Amino acid sequence: MEHKYVAELSKAGIDYLEGLHRFADNQGLYLKYMKRFCTDDELDQLMKSLSAARYEEKVRIVHSIKGLAASLSLNGLRDACVQLERSLAERRDCNREMEQCKEAYRKAVRVISEMPPP
């Protein structure tokens, strides 16, 4: 992986080396799953439906996205989901946290999409 891509991933809250380690240092497999993350229509629909979802549905959506983000070392997105989960658990207004989560998702998708194929 070229250094410029690793730096761009880092700026988007993605720990490439940590993620690579999670995939047993198999760069091709890790990149394949990161690219799949970007093209997952269901995940995109979940992110879009987050604002309109009922409380229970929001909790499920955020938890699912957090787990996927953690698996891929998309730490910016994972951290945003953690904050959103806390706000939801406290039943506070969570519009700011939802926007942060959506922004972290958009950043991750943008930078991963710009990477060369595995």
C-alpha positions as CSV (number, residue, x, y, z in Angstrom):
1,M,0.0,0.0,0.0
2,E,1.4,3.3,-1.0
3,H,2.2,5.8,1.8
4,K,-0.1,8.4,0.4
5,Y,-3.1,6.1,0.7
6,V,-2.3,5.1,4.2
7,A,-2.1,8.9,5.1
8,E,-5.4,9.6,3.5
9,L,-7.0,6.7,5.3
10,S,-5.6,7.9,8.6
11,K,-7.1,11.4,7.9
12,A,-10.5,9.7,7.5
13,G,-10.2,7.9,10.8
14,I,-9.1,4.6,9.4
15,D,-6.2,2.7,11.0
16,Y,-4.9,0.8,8.0
17,L,-2.2,-1.1,9.9
18,E,-4.6,-2.2,12.6
19,G,-7.1,-3.3,10.0
20,L,-4.5,-5.1,8.1
21,H,-3.5,-7.0,11.2
22,R,-7.1,-7.9,11.9
23,F,-7.1,-9.6,8.4
24,A,-3.9,-11.6,9.2
25,D,-1.8,-9.1,7.2
26,N,-3.7,-10.2,4.0
27,Q,-3.8,-6.9,2.2
28,G,-5.9,-8.1,-0.7
29,L,-8.6,-9.5,1.6
30,Y,-8.6,-6.4,3.8
31,L,-8.9,-4.1,0.8
32,K,-11.6,-6.3,-0.7
33,Y,-13.8,-5.9,2.4
34,M,-13.1,-2.2,2.7
35,K,-14.3,-1.8,-0.9
36,R,-17.3,-4.0,-0.2
37,F,-18.1,-1.7,2.7
38,C,-18.3,1.2,0.2
39,T,-20.6,-0.6,-2.2
40,D,-23.0,-2.1,0.4
41,D,-26.4,-0.7,-0.5
42,E,-27.9,-2.0,2.7
43,L,-25.4,-0.1,4.8
44,D,-26.0,3.0,2.7
45,Q,-29.7,2.7,3.3
46,L,-29.2,2.2,7.0
47,M,-27.2,5.4,7.2
48,K,-29.9,7.3,5.2
49,S,-32.7,6.0,7.4
50,L,-31.0,6.8,10.7
51,S,-32.6,10.1,11.2
52,A,-36.2,8.9,10.5
53,A,-35.9,5.6,12.4
54,R,-37.7,5.0,15.7
55,Y,-35.6,4.7,18.9
56,E,-35.3,0.9,18.9
57,E,-34.4,0.9,15.2
58,K,-31.8,3.6,15.7
59,V,-30.1,1.5,18.5
60,R,-30.0,-1.5,16.2
61,I,-28.7,0.4,13.2
62,V,-26.0,2.2,15.2
63,H,-24.9,-1.0,16.9
64,S,-24.6,-2.8,13.6
65,I,-22.6,-0.1,11.9
66,K,-20.3,0.2,15.0
67,G,-19.5,-3.5,14.8
68,L,-18.7,-3.4,11.1
69,A,-16.6,-0.2,11.5
70,A,-14.7,-1.8,14.4
71,S,-14.0,-4.9,12.3
72,L,-12.5,-2.9,9.5
73,S,-10.7,-0.4,11.8
74,L,-12.8,2.5,10.6
75,N,-12.1,4.0,14.0
76,G,-13.6,7.5,13.2
77,L,-16.9,5.9,12.3
78,R,-16.7,3.5,15.2
79,D,-16.1,6.3,17.7
80,A,-18.9,8.4,16.2
81,C,-21.2,5.4,16.6
82,V,-20.1,5.0,20.3
83,Q,-21.0,8.6,21.0
84,L,-24.4,8.2,19.2
85,E,-25.1,5.0,21.2
86,R,-24.4,6.9,24.5
87,S,-26.8,9.7,23.5
88,L,-29.4,7.2,22.5
89,A,-29.0,5.2,25.8
90,E,-29.4,8.5,27.7
91,R,-32.4,9.3,25.6
92,R,-31.0,12.7,24.8
93,D,-31.4,14.7,21.6
94,C,-28.8,13.1,19.4
95,N,-29.0,15.1,16.1
96,R,-25.4,16.3,16.5
97,E,-24.1,12.8,17.1
98,M,-26.2,11.4,14.2
99,E,-24.6,14.0,11.9
100,Q,-21.1,13.2,13.1
101,C,-21.8,9.5,12.4
102,K,-23.0,10.3,8.9
103,E,-20.0,12.5,8.2
104,A,-17.6,9.8,9.5
105,Y,-19.4,7.3,7.2
106,R,-19.1,9.7,4.2
107,K,-15.4,10.3,4.9
108,A,-14.6,6.6,5.1
109,V,-16.6,5.8,1.9
110,R,-14.9,8.7,0.0
111,V,-11.4,7.8,0.8
112,I,-11.8,4.0,0.4
113,S,-13.6,4.6,-3.0
114,E,-10.6,6.6,-4.2
115,M,-8.1,3.7,-3.4
116,P,-7.0,1.4,-6.3
117,P,-8.7,-2.0,-6.5
118,P,-7.2,-4.8,-4.4
